C-alpha cells in the first residue's frame, strides 16, 4: 500500500468515516484500515488523536 493511500485512510478516519466505509471505498480489508489507524495512533498521544477526530466530526 502506498503512503498516499495510507494518508487517505487516516484523513477519512479523522473526518469521521467508518472503518467499513473507508475499506469499501479503497477496496481494502477492514482489518487493513484498522492496522493503518493503529500505526497512526502509535505516533500520536492518545488524547490528541481523539480530540482531532472529534473536532473533525
PDB file with SEQRES, HELIX, SHEET and CRYST1 records, atoms N, CA, C and O in Angstrom:
SEQRES   1 A   57  UNK UNK UNK UNK UNK UNK UNK UNK UNK UNK UNK UNK UNK          
SEQRES   2 A   57  UNK UNK UNK UNK UNK UNK UNK UNK UNK UNK UNK UNK UNK          
SEQRES   3 A   57  UNK UNK UNK UNK UNK UNK UNK UNK UNK UNK UNK UNK UNK          
SEQRES   4 A   57  UNK UNK UNK UNK UNK UNK UNK UNK UNK UNK UNK UNK UNK          
SEQRES   5 A   57  UNK UNK UNK UNK UNK                                          
HELIX    1 AA1 UNK A    3  UNK A   14  1                                  12    
HELIX    2 AA2 UNK A   19  UNK A   26  1                                   8    
HELIX    3 AA3 UNK A   30  UNK A   42  1                                  13    
HELIX    4 AA4 UNK A   46  UNK A   56  1                                  11    
CRYST1    1.000    1.000    1.000  90.00  90.00  90.00 P 1           1          
ATOM      1  N   UNK A   1       0.853  -1.174   0.000  1.00  0.00           N  
ATOM      2  CA  UNK A   1       0.000   0.000   0.000  1.00  0.00           C  
ATOM      3  C   UNK A   1       0.901   1.240   0.000  1.00  0.00           C  
ATOM      4  O   UNK A   1       1.900   1.290   0.717  1.00  0.00           O  
ATOM      5  N   UNK A   2       0.548   2.207  -0.786  1.00  0.00           N  
ATOM      6  CA  UNK A   2       1.355   3.410  -0.903  1.00  0.00           C  
ATOM      7  C   UNK A   2       1.141   4.354   0.284  1.00  0.00           C  
ATOM      8  O   UNK A   2       0.138   4.268   0.993  1.00  0.00           O  
ATOM      9  N   UNK A   3       2.095   5.244   0.479  1.00  0.00           N  
ATOM     10  CA  UNK A   3       1.976   6.245   1.530  1.00  0.00           C  
ATOM     11  C   UNK A   3       0.766   7.134   1.285  1.00  0.00           C  
ATOM     12  O   UNK A   3       0.083   7.535   2.228  1.00  0.00           O  
ATOM     13  N   UNK A   4       0.501   7.441   0.026  1.00  0.00           N  
ATOM     14  CA  UNK A   4      -0.652   8.271  -0.322  1.00  0.00           C  
ATOM     15  C   UNK A   4      -1.956   7.578   0.080  1.00  0.00           C  
ATOM     16  O   UNK A   4      -2.869   8.223   0.595  1.00  0.00           O  
ATOM     17  N   UNK A   5      -2.041   6.292  -0.150  1.00  0.00           N  
ATOM     18  CA  UNK A   5      -3.239   5.538   0.220  1.00  0.00           C  
ATOM     19  C   UNK A   5      -3.424   5.513   1.733  1.00  0.00           C  
ATOM     20  O   UNK A   5      -4.538   5.681   2.228  1.00  0.00           O  
ATOM     21  N   UNK A   6      -2.339   5.305   2.461  1.00  0.00           N  
ATOM     22  CA  UNK A   6      -2.414   5.304   3.920  1.00  0.00           C  
ATOM     23  C   UNK A   6      -2.836   6.668   4.445  1.00  0.00           C  
ATOM     24  O   UNK A   6      -3.630   6.764   5.381  1.00  0.00           O  
ATOM     25  N   UNK A   7      -2.309   7.709   3.845  1.00  0.00           N  
ATOM     26  CA  UNK A   7      -2.673   9.067   4.246  1.00  0.00           C  
ATOM     27  C   UNK A   7      -4.153   9.309   4.009  1.00  0.00           C  
ATOM     28  O   UNK A   7      -4.821   9.945   4.825  1.00  0.00           O  
ATOM     29  N   UNK A   8      -4.666   8.808   2.900  1.00  0.00           N  
ATOM     30  CA  UNK A   8      -6.088   8.953   2.596  1.00  0.00           C  
ATOM     31  C   UNK A   8      -6.942   8.234   3.637  1.00  0.00           C  
ATOM     32  O   UNK A   8      -7.960   8.765   4.080  1.00  0.00           O  
ATOM     33  N   UNK A   9      -6.534   7.036   4.025  1.00  0.00           N  
ATOM     34  CA  UNK A   9      -7.269   6.280   5.040  1.00  0.00           C  
ATOM     35  C   UNK A   9      -7.311   7.064   6.348  1.00  0.00           C  
ATOM     36  O   UNK A   9      -8.369   7.187   6.963  1.00  0.00           O  
ATOM     37  N   UNK A  10      -6.178   7.588   6.770  1.00  0.00           N  
ATOM     38  CA  UNK A  10      -6.108   8.345   8.020  1.00  0.00           C  
ATOM     39  C   UNK A  10      -6.974   9.595   7.936  1.00  0.00           C  
ATOM     40  O   UNK A  10      -7.702   9.916   8.875  1.00  0.00           O  
ATOM     41  N   UNK A  11      -6.896  10.294   6.820  1.00  0.00           N  
ATOM     42  CA  UNK A  11      -7.703  11.511   6.653  1.00  0.00           C  
ATOM     43  C   UNK A  11      -9.185  11.194   6.738  1.00  0.00           C  
ATOM     44  O   UNK A  11      -9.942  11.898   7.407  1.00  0.00           O  
ATOM     45  N   UNK A  12      -9.592  10.144   6.067  1.00  0.00           N  
ATOM     46  CA  UNK A  12     -11.010   9.760   6.086  1.00  0.00           C  
ATOM     47  C   UNK A  12     -11.455   9.391   7.490  1.00  0.00           C  
ATOM     48  O   UNK A  12     -12.559   9.743   7.905  1.00  0.00           O  
ATOM     49  N   UNK A  13     -10.602   8.682   8.226  1.00  0.00           N  
ATOM     50  CA  UNK A  13     -10.933   8.301   9.593  1.00  0.00           C  
ATOM     51  C   UNK A  13     -11.053   9.535  10.481  1.00  0.00           C  
ATOM     52  O   UNK A  13     -11.968   9.633  11.298  1.00  0.00           O  
ATOM     53  N   UNK A  14     -10.125  10.477  10.315  1.00  0.00           N  
ATOM     54  CA  UNK A  14     -10.182  11.718  11.088  1.00  0.00           C  
ATOM     55  C   UNK A  14     -11.422  12.535  10.734  1.00  0.00           C  
ATOM     56  O   UNK A  14     -11.951  13.272  11.567  1.00  0.00           O  
ATOM     57  N   UNK A  15     -11.876  12.397   9.496  1.00  0.00           N  
ATOM     58  CA  UNK A  15     -13.089  13.098   9.069  1.00  0.00           C  
ATOM     59  C   UNK A  15     -14.359  12.434   9.599  1.00  0.00           C  
ATOM     60  O   UNK A  15     -15.456  12.966   9.435  1.00  0.00           O  
ATOM     61  N   UNK A  16     -14.209  11.268  10.236  1.00  0.00           N  
ATOM     62  CA  UNK A  16     -15.350  10.610  10.849  1.00  0.00           C  
ATOM     63  C   UNK A  16     -15.949   9.461  10.072  1.00  0.00           C  
ATOM     64  O   UNK A  16     -16.956   8.893  10.494  1.00  0.00           O  
ATOM     65  N   UNK A  17     -15.356   9.105   8.949  1.00  0.00           N  
ATOM     66  CA  UNK A  17     -15.866   7.970   8.179  1.00  0.00           C  
ATOM     67  C   UNK A  17     -15.654   6.673   8.959  1.00  0.00           C  
ATOM     68  O   UNK A  17     -14.704   6.556   9.733  1.00  0.00           O  
ATOM     69  N   UNK A  18     -16.531   5.714   8.754  1.00  0.00           N  
ATOM     70  CA  UNK A  18     -16.396   4.435   9.444  1.00  0.00           C  
ATOM     71  C   UNK A  18     -15.330   3.574   8.783  1.00  0.00           C  
ATOM     72  O   UNK A  18     -14.978   3.751   7.616  1.00  0.00           O  
ATOM     73  N   UNK A  19     -14.833   2.638   9.578  1.00  0.00           N  
ATOM     74  CA  UNK A  19     -13.811   1.715   9.084  1.00  0.00           C  
ATOM     75  C   UNK A  19     -14.321   0.951   7.862  1.00  0.00           C  
ATOM     76  O   UNK A  19     -13.597   0.799   6.878  1.00  0.00           O  
ATOM     77  N   UNK A  20     -15.559   0.474   7.919  1.00  0.00           N  
ATOM     78  CA  UNK A  20     -16.101  -0.311   6.809  1.00  0.00           C  
ATOM     79  C   UNK A  20     -16.269   0.527   5.549  1.00  0.00           C  
ATOM     80  O   UNK A  20     -16.013   0.042   4.447  1.00  0.00           O  
ATOM     81  N   UNK A  21     -16.691   1.766   5.695  1.00  0.00           N  
ATOM     82  CA  UNK A  21     -16.838   2.661   4.546  1.00  0.00           C  
ATOM     83  C   UNK A  21     -15.484   2.943   3.909  1.00  0.00           C  
ATOM     84  O   UNK A  21     -15.338   2.890   2.688  1.00  0.00           O  
ATOM     85  N   UNK A  22     -14.505   3.239   4.737  1.00  0.00           N  
ATOM     86  CA  UNK A  22     -13.149   3.510   4.233  1.00  0.00           C  
ATOM     87  C   UNK A  22     -12.620   2.286   3.498  1.00  0.00           C  
ATOM     88  O   UNK A  22     -12.051   2.404   2.413  1.00  0.00           O  
ATOM     89  N   UNK A  23     -12.808   1.113   4.089  1.00  0.00           N  
ATOM     90  CA  UNK A  23     -12.335  -0.125   3.466  1.00  0.00           C  
ATOM     91  C   UNK A  23     -13.002  -0.353   2.114  1.00  0.00           C  
ATOM     92  O   UNK A  23     -12.332  -0.662   1.129  1.00  0.00           O  
ATOM     93  N   UNK A  24     -14.309  -0.201   2.072  1.00  0.00           N  
ATOM     94  CA  UNK A  24     -15.050  -0.413   0.836  1.00  0.00           C  
ATOM     95  C   UNK A  24     -14.626   0.573  -0.252  1.00  0.00           C  
ATOM     96  O   UNK A  24     -14.397   0.182  -1.396  1.00  0.00           O  
ATOM     97  N   UNK A  25     -14.525   1.841   0.106  1.00  0.00           N  
ATOM     98  CA  UNK A  25     -14.167   2.873  -0.869  1.00  0.00           C  
ATOM     99  C   UNK A  25     -12.742   2.712  -1.410  1.00  0.00           C  
ATOM    100  O   UNK A  25     -12.451   3.110  -2.538  1.00  0.00           O  
ATOM    101  N   UNK A  26     -11.867   2.129  -0.600  1.00  0.00           N  
ATOM    102  CA  UNK A  26     -10.466   1.964  -1.009  1.00  0.00           C  
ATOM    103  C   UNK A  26     -10.151   0.546  -1.461  1.00  0.00           C  
ATOM    104  O   UNK A  26      -9.006   0.226  -1.782  1.00  0.00           O  
ATOM    105  N   UNK A  27     -11.183  -0.306  -1.485  1.00  0.00           N  
ATOM    106  CA  UNK A  27     -11.043  -1.701  -1.904  1.00  0.00           C  
ATOM    107  C   UNK A  27      -9.945  -2.419  -1.129  1.00  0.00           C  
ATOM    108  O   UNK A  27      -9.092  -3.095  -1.704  1.00  0.00           O  
ATOM    109  N   UNK A  28      -9.991  -2.253   0.205  1.00  0.00           N  
ATOM    110  CA  UNK A  28      -9.070  -2.935   1.098  1.00  0.00           C  
ATOM    111  C   UNK A  28      -9.898  -3.547   2.231  1.00  0.00           C  
ATOM    112  O   UNK A  28     -11.072  -3.217   2.400  1.00  0.00           O  
ATOM    113  N   UNK A  29      -9.291  -4.420   2.984  1.00  0.00           N  
ATOM    114  CA  UNK A  29      -9.992  -5.042   4.095  1.00  0.00           C  
ATOM    115  C   UNK A  29     -10.151  -4.099   5.277  1.00  0.00           C  
ATOM    116  O   UNK A  29      -9.355  -3.182   5.477  1.00  0.00           O  
ATOM    117  N   UNK A  30     -11.198  -4.345   6.053  1.00  0.00           N  
ATOM    118  CA  UNK A  30     -11.431  -3.521   7.246  1.00  0.00           C  
ATOM    119  C   UNK A  30     -10.279  -3.678   8.233  1.00  0.00           C  
ATOM    120  O   UNK A  30      -9.931  -2.732   8.939  1.00  0.00           O  
ATOM    121  N   UNK A  31      -9.691  -4.859   8.282  1.00  0.00           N  
ATOM    122  CA  UNK A  31      -8.533  -5.078   9.149  1.00  0.00           C  
ATOM    123  C   UNK A  31      -7.339  -4.249   8.727  1.00  0.00           C  
ATOM    124  O   UNK A  31      -6.565  -3.796   9.570  1.00  0.00           O  
ATOM    125  N   UNK A  32      -7.184  -4.049   7.441  1.00  0.00           N  
ATOM    126  CA  UNK A  32      -6.107  -3.209   6.929  1.00  0.00           C  
ATOM    127  C   UNK A  32      -6.310  -1.770   7.370  1.00  0.00           C  
ATOM    128  O   UNK A  32      -5.358  -1.095   7.760  1.00  0.00           O  
ATOM    129  N   UNK A  33      -7.547  -1.303   7.308  1.00  0.00           N  
ATOM    130  CA  UNK A  33      -7.862   0.050   7.775  1.00  0.00           C  
ATOM    131  C   UNK A  33      -7.509   0.170   9.252  1.00  0.00           C  
ATOM    132  O   UNK A  33      -6.880   1.142   9.669  1.00  0.00           O  
ATOM    133  N   UNK A  34      -7.914  -0.817  10.039  1.00  0.00           N  
ATOM    134  CA  UNK A  34      -7.606  -0.794  11.472  1.00  0.00           C  
ATOM    135  C   UNK A  34      -6.099  -0.757  11.711  1.00  0.00           C  
ATOM    136  O   UNK A  34      -5.621  -0.032  12.584  1.00  0.00           O  
ATOM    137  N   UNK A  35      -5.363  -1.533  10.943  1.00  0.00           N  
ATOM    138  CA  UNK A  35      -3.911  -1.555  11.083  1.00  0.00           C  
ATOM    139  C   UNK A  35      -3.281  -0.201  10.785  1.00  0.00           C  
ATOM    140  O   UNK A  35      -2.380   0.241  11.499  1.00  0.00           O  
ATOM    141  N   UNK A  36      -3.754   0.451   9.735  1.00  0.00           N  
ATOM    142  CA  UNK A  36      -3.235   1.774   9.371  1.00  0.00           C  
ATOM    143  C   UNK A  36      -3.545   2.778  10.473  1.00  0.00           C  
ATOM    144  O   UNK A  36      -2.689   3.581  10.844  1.00  0.00           O  
ATOM    145  N   UNK A  37      -4.761   2.733  10.993  1.00  0.00           N  
ATOM    146  CA  UNK A  37      -5.157   3.651  12.065  1.00  0.00           C  
ATOM    147  C   UNK A  37      -4.326   3.384  13.315  1.00  0.00           C  
ATOM    148  O   UNK A  37      -3.886   4.323  13.978  1.00  0.00           O  
ATOM    149  N   UNK A  38      -4.111   2.116  13.639  1.00  0.00           N  
ATOM    150  CA  UNK A  38      -3.311   1.781  14.822  1.00  0.00           C  
ATOM    151  C   UNK A  38      -1.872   2.253  14.687  1.00  0.00           C  
ATOM    152  O   UNK A  38      -1.286   2.725  15.661  1.00  0.00           O  
ATOM    153  N   UNK A  39      -1.292   2.134  13.497  1.00  0.00           N  
ATOM    154  CA  UNK A  39       0.057   2.658  13.251  1.00  0.00           C  
ATOM    155  C   UNK A  39       0.086   4.163  13.478  1.00  0.00           C  
ATOM    156  O   UNK A  39       1.012   4.691  14.094  1.00  0.00           O  
ATOM    157  N   UNK A  40      -0.935   4.847  12.976  1.00  0.00           N  
ATOM    158  CA  UNK A  40      -1.037   6.296  13.135  1.00  0.00           C  
ATOM    159  C   UNK A  40      -1.133   6.665  14.612  1.00  0.00           C  
ATOM    160  O   UNK A  40      -0.473   7.600  15.065  1.00  0.00           O  
ATOM    161  N   UNK A  41      -1.947   5.939  15.355  1.00  0.00           N  
ATOM    162  CA  UNK A  41      -2.154   6.224  16.769  1.00  0.00           C  
ATOM    163  C   UNK A  41      -0.869   6.083  17.582  1.00  0.00           C  
ATOM    164  O   UNK A  41      -0.669   6.805  18.558  1.00  0.00           O  
ATOM    165  N   UNK A  42      -0.006   5.163  17.185  1.00  0.00           N  
ATOM    166  CA  UNK A  42       1.252   4.960  17.908  1.00  0.00           C  
ATOM    167  C   UNK A  42       2.108   6.213  17.909  1.00  0.00           C  
ATOM    168  O   UNK A  42       2.860   6.452  18.853  1.00  0.00           O  
ATOM    169  N   UNK A  43       1.999   7.012  16.858  1.00  0.00           N  
ATOM    170  CA  UNK A  43       2.806   8.205  16.729  1.00  0.00           C  
ATOM    171  C   UNK A  43       2.184   9.450  17.330  1.00  0.00           C  
ATOM    172  O   UNK A  43       2.800  10.516  17.332  1.00  0.00           O  
ATOM    173  N   UNK A  44       0.969   9.324  17.841  1.00  0.00           N  
ATOM    174  CA  UNK A  44       0.254  10.484  18.373  1.00  0.00           C  
ATOM    175  C   UNK A  44      -0.255  10.144  19.770  1.00  0.00           C  
ATOM    176  O   UNK A  44      -0.751   9.040  19.997  1.00  0.00           O  
ATOM    177  N   UNK A  45      -0.139  11.060  20.684  1.00  0.00           N  
ATOM    178  CA  UNK A  45      -0.666  10.856  22.019  1.00  0.00           C  
ATOM    179  C   UNK A  45      -2.155  10.537  21.937  1.00  0.00           C  
ATOM    180  O   UNK A  45      -2.886  11.167  21.173  1.00  0.00           O  
ATOM    181  N   UNK A  46      -2.602   9.567  22.717  1.00  0.00           N  
ATOM    182  CA  UNK A  46      -3.983   9.089  22.664  1.00  0.00           C  
ATOM    183  C   UNK A  46      -4.996  10.220  22.808  1.00  0.00           C  
ATOM    184  O   UNK A  46      -5.998  10.231  22.092  1.00  0.00           O  
ATOM    185  N   UNK A  47      -4.772  11.141  23.684  1.00  0.00           N  
ATOM    186  CA  UNK A  47      -5.716  12.238  23.867  1.00  0.00           C  
ATOM    187  C   UNK A  47      -5.767  13.146  22.653  1.00  0.00           C  
ATOM    188  O   UNK A  47      -6.823  13.684  22.320  1.00  0.00           O  
ATOM    189  N   UNK A  48      -4.648  13.316  21.999  1.00  0.00           N  
ATOM    190  CA  UNK A  48      -4.586  14.206  20.844  1.00  0.00           C  
ATOM    191  C   UNK A  48      -5.370  13.664  19.654  1.00  0.00           C  
ATOM    192  O   UNK A  48      -6.132  14.412  19.041  1.00  0.00           O  
ATOM    193  N   UNK A  49      -5.210  12.390  19.308  1.00  0.00           N  
ATOM    194  CA  UNK A  49      -5.889  11.885  18.107  1.00  0.00           C  
ATOM    195  C   UNK A  49      -7.392  11.841  18.308  1.00  0.00           C  
ATOM    196  O   UNK A  49      -8.141  12.109  17.369  1.00  0.00           O  
ATOM    197  N   UNK A  50      -7.853  11.512  19.507  1.00  0.00           N  
ATOM    198  CA  UNK A  50      -9.296  11.518  19.747  1.00  0.00           C  
ATOM    199  C   UNK A  50      -9.846  12.941  19.659  1.00  0.00           C  
ATOM    200  O   UNK A  50     -10.937  13.148  19.128  1.00  0.00           O  
ATOM    201  N   UNK A  51      -9.106  13.918  20.171  1.00  0.00           N  
ATOM    202  CA  UNK A  51      -9.525  15.311  20.093  1.00  0.00           C  
ATOM    203  C   UNK A  51      -9.596  15.784  18.660  1.00  0.00           C  
ATOM    204  O   UNK A  51     -10.537  16.478  18.275  1.00  0.00           O  
ATOM    205  N   UNK A  52      -8.613  15.416  17.872  1.00  0.00           N  
ATOM    206  CA  UNK A  52      -8.582  15.803  16.461  1.00  0.00           C  
ATOM    207  C   UNK A  52      -9.766  15.194  15.733  1.00  0.00           C  
ATOM    208  O   UNK A  52     -10.411  15.864  14.926  1.00  0.00           O  
ATOM    209  N   UNK A  53     -10.057  13.928  16.010  1.00  0.00           N  
ATOM    210  CA  UNK A  53     -11.166  13.262  15.333  1.00  0.00           C  
ATOM    211  C   UNK A  53     -12.498  13.889  15.730  1.00  0.00           C  
ATOM    212  O   UNK A  53     -13.356  14.118  14.877  1.00  0.00           O  
ATOM    213  N   UNK A  54     -12.673  14.168  17.013  1.00  0.00           N  
ATOM    214  CA  UNK A  54     -13.898  14.802  17.475  1.00  0.00           C  
ATOM    215  C   UNK A  54     -14.081  16.180  16.828  1.00  0.00           C  
ATOM    216  O   UNK A  54     -15.186  16.539  16.423  1.00  0.00           O  
ATOM    217  N   UNK A  55     -13.013  16.929  16.738  1.00  0.00           N  
ATOM    218  CA  UNK A  55     -13.069  18.232  16.105  1.00  0.00           C  
ATOM    219  C   UNK A  55     -13.443  18.127  14.633  1.00  0.00           C  
ATOM    220  O   UNK A  55     -14.218  18.936  14.122  1.00  0.00           O  
ATOM    221  N   UNK A  56     -12.888  17.123  13.954  1.00  0.00           N  
ATOM    222  CA  UNK A  56     -13.176  16.928  12.534  1.00  0.00           C  
ATOM    223  C   UNK A  56     -14.625  16.562  12.288  1.00  0.00           C  
ATOM    224  O   UNK A  56     -15.231  16.992  11.307  1.00  0.00           O  
ATOM    225  N   UNK A  57     -15.167  15.771  13.180  1.00  0.00           N  
ATOM    226  CA  UNK A  57     -16.551  15.314  13.022  1.00  0.00           C  
ATOM    227  C   UNK A  57     -17.472  16.471  13.294  1.00  0.00           C  
ATOM    228  O   UNK A  57     -18.691  16.319  13.220  1.00  0.00           O  
TER     229      UNK A  57                                                      
END                                                                             
